[in-house]
Amino acid sequence: MNNYPQIINYLFALQRHGIKLTLDNINTLLKPLNNPEKDWPCIHIAGTNGKGSTAAMIESILMKAGYKVGLYTSPHLVDFRERIRINRTLIPEKDVIDFTIRMKPLIEEITPSFFEATTALAFWYFSKEKIDIAIIEVGLGGRLDSTNVVNPLISVITSVDMDHQKYLGETLEEIALEKAGIIKPSVPCITNNRNSNVLDVLTKKCISQNSELTNINDISEYRISSMSLEGTAVDLEISDLTFKDLCLNLPGHHQIENAILAVGTLLKLKDKLKISKENFVDGLNNVCWKGRINLITREPFAIIDVSHNASGFERTLSFLSDYFPKERLKIVTALQDDKDFEKIGGLLSYYSNEVYVVDLKLGKPLNPSKLSNVLEHNGVKTTIVNSFEEIQEKIFKSTGNDHLWLIIGSHYLAGMAYQELPDVTVNQTS
């Protein structure tokens, strides 16, 4: 086992151990690496929706400010190495190989999960490369997530909603409490949540940890000056800064809220980080984050989006309905089996008359007939397709731009779309 394909197969085989909500294994893995998580300051981000986008925005701003920035996110779309990058450069294959060979005896001994091993790899690599700062996205939940061994400069909690109930709890409050588990003693916390029950949970947790809580909605105001399928411009007032026509190249109303959270996070760290107003402007205009209402072609119109829970679907579909009414929106989707397919099916039925359900057989996929039955019951023309190649041919036999093809759902579906549509122009690159 000394080449990259073999190493990757070995790491992915760790998925057989499932999800482990404990910090025992990650602490065991990090100890012989001399606890690399202590070698760099970081920003820790939890939440249901918007974690990755917010992380990418913070990364972009910090890079414009001249920092060497490590970014750890999950899942990837096409290449495993997307999860671990420094200044947008993916971790080299050699480092993945070297780490895995070095740690294999311990991995065999304690049988960590895939995510536990990957987290240790990321933390080791960031230390090895002597980054200035890391942005760490929680994998699942927060309290018992492998990333929760860091001691961050600030804890960030994006929008909290229903997802992964099997692991995080059946109520919004239970899920919020798991997310709030990343809040550390005397470390400030910032959020953009609006739900009063979620805010109550975060407030109580911060009080117990003697941590200052900032609700970004209390210290910011914005007005949209223009919006399109390729981005948004807003006039923003936040703390003591005013931005006129601040341009964000990730489209959607929800991305405005993520952007304000990213700006607010870095403003809270103004005593520790040197960031100019121009850095904020340039950073938000140059975010690189695939799969977020990513317009890949105009002939025909086609968008890839990784919304994979009901709240994410609703945000994306609501935004796109301003540009494409129900009869002009054709949807291609695939879900994992832990998603609320009945609620998602209802949303798809409200916003589209034609849906293609892809039987991807990747991850732990939902049986496509379950979603198809919901859609057909609601009067939607529904087709189950056995592979993305089938729908790819149909999309690009389309002519003109009367319709929008929306590829939405599982990250596996988005990854397949990016792999199978290699010749289109993508406006958000890695």
N, C-alpha and C positions, 0 to 999 in steps of 0.2 A: 504494500500500500504506500506508494511513493509518488503517485502522479495525481493531478488535480481531480479528474473525473472519479477516481477511486476514493479520494478523500471526501468529496462531496457526497458520494453514495453512502459512505460510512456515516457522515454526519446526519444525513436525512434518515438513515435507518434508525437513528435514536428516537424518531417520532413514535416508534412502537412502544416506547415507555410512557407515552401520553403526556398530559399536562400535569405538572407537579407544582402545586401552590404551597411552596415552602422555601425558606431561605437557606436551608441546611446545605443543599448541594452546591449552590453558587458560592457560599462561603468556603466550602471545602475546595472547590476548584480554584478560587482566587488566592488562597493562602500560599501555595507553592509558587505562585506568580508574584509574590511579594505585594499582594493587595494593590494592584494597579489602579483601582477605583479611587485611591487616595492621592494619586499623582496629578490630577487635573481638576479644576473647578467645573461645575456643570449646572445645567438647567434641566430639571426633571419634569416631564410632561405626562399627565394622565388625563383620562376622559373617555367618552364614548365615541364622539365624532369630532374631527378637526385636529386630532393630535399631530398627525403627519404633516398636514398643511401648515399648522402653526410652527412646528419644528423647522420646516423648510424655509419659512419666512424669516425666522430668527437666524437660521444659518446664513441666509442670503445677506441680511443686514450686517451681521458680524463679519462676514467675508469682505464686504465693501469697506468696513472699518479697519481692515488689515489684519484680522485675527486668523490664526490657523485653527479651523473649526472641525471637530469630529462630530459626526452625525450617526446615531444608531436608531434605526427604525425597523418596523416589520409590518406585514410581510413584504417580500420582494415581488416584482412583477415578472421579470424574465430571468435575471441573473442573481443568484444567491448573494453575490458581492455587493449588490445594491443596498443591503442592510447596513453595511459598515463602510463609511466613506470619510475622507478628509478633504475639505475644500472641493467637494463634489467628485473627487477621484476615488474610484472603488478600491477596496482593499486588494492588494496584489494576490494572485493565486499562490505565490510562494509563501506568503505569510500564513495563509489558510493551511497550507501543507505543513509548514514548520510547527505551527501551534498544535495541530491535531496529532502529529507524530509524537511531539513532546508530551502531550497530555493523555495519550491513548491508554497507558497503564492505569491512570487514575479514573479515566472515563469507564474503563472496563470494570473497575472495582466498585464504583458508586452508581453506575448506570443513570447518569443525569438525563433529563429531557433534551430534546433538540434545542429548545430555546435557552436552557441553562448553559449548554455548551457554547452556543452562539454568543450569549452575553459575555461569558468569560473571554472568548476570542476578541470581541470588540473592545473590552476594557484593557486587555493586554496590548492590543494593537495601538490604541490611543496613547498608552503609556510609552510604548516603544518609540512612537513617532513624535513624542514630546509636543503634543497639541497645546494650544493656549486655553481652550475651553471645549467642553463637550455638550451636545444637546442629546438627551437620552429620552426616548419615547418608551413608555410602559408597554409591555406586551399584552397583558390581560389583568384587569383590575388595578392593583396598585399595592395594597398592603402586603401581599405575599408574592408579588411579582419579583422575578429574579433581579430586575434592575433596582429594586428597593434597598440595595446595600449602599447606595451613594449618599453622600451628604451634600446636597446641592446649595447653590447660592439662593435659589428661589424654587418653589414648587408651583407648577402651572396646572390648572385643572380646566380643561375645555368642556364643552357641552356634555352633560351627563344625560343618558337616556337608556331605554330598555334594550339590553343586548347581553348575550352570554349568561342568561339567567341560571343555567345549570351550575355555573361556577360562582356567580357573584350575588345571587339572591333574586327573589321573585318580585321585589318592590323597588321603586325608584330610590327610596331612602336606603335600603340595604346596599344597592349598587353604589350609591354616592358614598356610603361609608367605606366601602372597599377602595374606591378611588382616593378618598381622603386619607387613606393609609400611607400615602407618600409624604404627608405633611410632617416635618421634623421639628423638634423643639427649637424655638427661637428663630426658625427659618421662615421668611415671609412667604405668603401664598397669594396667588392672583388667579382670578377666574372671570369668565364671561357668562356664567350661568345666570338665567333669569328665573328659573323655577324656584319658588319660595321654599319648598320642601328640601330641595337640594342645597340651597343657600343656608338653611337652618342646620343641616348636617355639617357643612363646611365650617360654619361659624362656631359650632360647639367643639369641633375638632381643633380648630385654631386656638380657641380659648384654653382648651386642655393642654395644648402644646406651647402656650405662651407665644403664639405666632401671629403676626399681623396679617389680616385678611384684607385684600383689596378687590372690590368688585369693579371691574373695568367700566361697567355701565354707569357707575356713579361719578366717574371722573372724565367722561368723554362724550362728545356729541359729534355727529357726522351728518352730512347731506350728500346724497348721490348727485354728481354733476353729469355723469354719462355712464352708460352700461351697455355691454355687448356680449356676444358669445366668446369674445377673446379677452375680456377684462373689464375693469371698472375704474372710474375716477371719482374720488370723493373729496369734499372739503371736510377736514377733520380738526377738531380741537380736543386736545388731550393733555391733562396736567397744565404745564405752562407753554406748551407748543401748539402752533397753528400751522396746518398744512393746507395749501390751496391746490386743488386738482391733483391730489395724491393718486398716482396710477398704480393699480394692482393688476398683474397679468394673469391672475387666477380668477375666472368669472364666477358669479353667483353671489347672492346676498349674504349667504353664510360665510363666504370667504372675507367679506368686509369685517365681520365680527372676529374672525380668526386673525386678520391683519391688525386690528386694533388691540387684540390681546397680545400679539407679538410685540407691537410697539410699546404697550404698557409694561410688559415684562422687562424689556431692556431699559426703559426709563426708571424702573424701580432699582436698577443696578447701576445707575449713573455714577455712583461713588466708586464703583469697582471697574467699570468699563468705559472707555472713551469712544463715544459714538456721536458723530455730528448729524445735524438735520439732513444734510445731503446723503449721508450713509443710509438713513431711513428711506429717503426718496428713491435712491438708486437700487437699494436692496429689494424693496417691494415691487419695483418695476421689472426685476430680473429674477424672480423666483423660478426655480426649476423643480417641478413636481408633477410627474406624469399621473394620468388617470383621474384627474379632478376636472370634470367637464372639459375634457381635452379635445378640442376641435381638431381632427386629424386631416380632414379634407372637406372642400366645398363642392366638389363634383364627383359624387353627390355629397350633401352634408352628412357627416358622420362624426359622432362624439363617443369617446370612451370615458366611462366614469366608474369608480370603484365603490360607490355607495352600496352597502351590503346589509343594512338593517332598515327597518321601516322608516325611522326618522330621517335617515340619509336619503332614501328613495324619495320621500316627500319633498325635501328641500330641493333636490335636483329637478324633479319633475315639475314642481311649482315654478321654478325659475325658467325652465325651458318652455313652459306653456305660454309664456309671454311672447315667444317668438314663433312657436309652432303649435297651432291648435290640434285638438285630439285627432282629427282626420288626417293630419300631416305628419304624425309621429309614429314611426315604426320602431318597436323595441325588441332587442335581442338580450336575453337574460339567462342567468344560471345562478342558483343559490346553494349554499351549504345547508346541511340538514338541521342545523340548530337555529335557523332563522324563522321568523314569524311569517310563513309563506301566505297565510290567509290574509293578514293585514297588507302585506306587500302586493298580493294579488288584487286586493281591493283598490289600492293606489294605482296600479298599472291599468286597471279597468277604467278608472276615472279619467286617466290622462291619455289613453290610447285605445284604438280599435283593433290593432294588429300587433300580436306578440309572438316572437319565436323563442321557445325554451330549448336551450342547448343541453344535451345529455353529455356533460364533460367527463364524468368518471374520474375527477381529480379531487384530492382531499377527502372529505366526507360529504359527498354531494347529496342534495335533496333529490328524491325520486321525481323526475320532471313531470310525471303524470299528476302529482299532488298539486303543483302550481297550475298546471294546464286545466285541471278540473275546476279550480276556483275561477279561472279566467273564462272558461267556456260557460260556466254557470252564470257569469255576469254578461254574457253576450259578446265576448271578445273573440275575434278570429284568431285561433291559436294553433300553432304548428310546433311539434316537437322535432328537432333536428338532431341527428346523431353525432355531428361533429361541427366544429367551427368552420371547416372548409366549405361545408354545404352553404352556410349562410354568407360566407365571404363572397362566393360566386354570385349569389343573389344580390348582395349589396352593390357590387361593382358592375353588375349588368344594368343597374339603375342609371338613368340619364337625367340630366338637369338637376335642379336643386329645389324641387317642389316639396320634397319630404326630408325629414331628418331621421337618420338611422342612429338610434341610441343604443350603444352596447354598455349594459349596466349590470352590476351585481358582484359576484365573487371576484377576488383578486386573481383567481385562476383563469377566469374568463377574460379579464383585462390582459393578463399576461399572454394568453393565447392570441388575443386580437393583435397585440403589438408584434408578436412573432409572425403571424400569418399575413399581416399587412405591412410588409417591410418597405414598400416603395412610396408610401404616402408621406406627405410633409407633416411632421409633428411639431407643434408650436411650443411644447414644453419638453425640453430635452433633459436627459440625465446629466 
